[in-house]
Amino acid sequence: MSPNLQTIVSNSGGPQEQGEILGMNQSVQSLAQGIPPIVAGIVVSINIYLPITLSAAFTLMAWFAFFTYRQSKNTST
């Protein structure tokens, strides 16, 4: 997914802006890879089963959002 994302991000700006855009993208990706382990450690310290419970809840919310969006898209066409 990363090469595809980098292509999309790179093509979103002009030739003079590509370096800055790609640098910002890399910074955000680094933060996105560094913060979850810290949050996961805090969550596990609260309750050992909480990560699985939260993952299930977020997965159900994502499925609900997906099917709601899909249904609204089908009814509008």
C-alpha positions as CSV (number, residue, x, y, z in Angstrom):
1,M,0.0,0.0,0.0
2,S,2.9,2.4,0.7
3,P,4.1,2.7,-2.9
4,N,0.6,3.4,-4.1
5,L,0.0,6.0,-1.4
6,Q,3.4,7.6,-2.2
7,T,2.4,7.8,-5.9
8,I,-1.0,9.4,-5.1
9,V,0.6,11.9,-2.6
10,S,3.5,12.7,-5.1
11,N,1.0,13.4,-7.9
12,S,-1.1,15.6,-5.7
13,G,1.3,18.5,-6.0
14,G,3.4,20.1,-8.7
15,P,7.0,19.3,-9.5
16,Q,8.3,22.1,-7.1
17,E,6.2,20.8,-4.2
18,Q,6.8,17.0,-4.4
19,G,9.8,17.0,-2.0
20,E,7.9,18.9,0.7
21,I,4.7,16.8,0.2
22,L,6.6,13.5,0.4
23,G,8.6,14.7,3.4
24,M,5.3,15.6,5.2
25,N,3.9,12.2,4.2
26,Q,6.9,10.4,5.6
27,S,6.6,12.3,8.9
28,V,3.0,11.4,9.3
29,Q,3.7,7.8,8.5
30,S,6.5,7.7,11.1
31,L,4.1,9.1,13.8
32,A,1.4,6.7,12.7
33,Q,3.9,3.8,13.3
34,G,5.2,5.1,16.6
35,I,2.1,6.1,18.5
36,P,0.1,2.9,18.4
37,P,2.6,0.8,20.5
38,I,2.4,3.4,23.2
39,V,-1.4,3.5,23.2
40,A,-1.5,-0.3,23.1
41,G,0.8,-0.5,26.2
42,I,-1.5,1.8,28.1
43,V,-4.6,-0.2,27.0
44,V,-3.0,-3.5,28.1
45,S,-2.0,-2.1,31.4
46,I,-5.7,-1.2,32.1
47,N,-7.0,-4.7,31.2
48,I,-5.3,-7.5,29.3
49,Y,-8.5,-8.3,27.3
50,L,-9.3,-4.7,26.4
51,P,-7.3,-4.6,23.1
52,I,-9.3,-7.5,21.7
53,T,-12.5,-6.0,22.9
54,L,-11.6,-2.6,21.4
55,S,-10.5,-4.2,18.1
56,A,-13.8,-6.0,17.8
57,A,-15.8,-2.8,18.6
58,F,-13.8,-0.8,16.0
59,T,-14.2,-3.6,13.4
60,L,-18.0,-3.6,14.0
61,M,-18.1,0.2,13.7
62,A,-16.1,0.0,10.4
63,W,-18.4,-2.6,9.0
64,F,-21.5,-0.6,10.0
65,A,-20.0,2.6,8.4
66,F,-19.1,0.6,5.2
67,F,-22.5,-0.9,4.7
68,T,-24.3,2.4,5.6
69,Y,-22.2,4.2,3.0
70,R,-22.6,1.4,0.5
71,Q,-26.4,1.4,0.9
72,S,-26.7,5.2,0.7
73,K,-24.5,5.2,-2.5
74,N,-26.7,2.5,-4.1
75,T,-30.0,4.4,-3.3
76,S,-28.6,7.6,-4.7
77,T,-27.9,6.2,-8.1
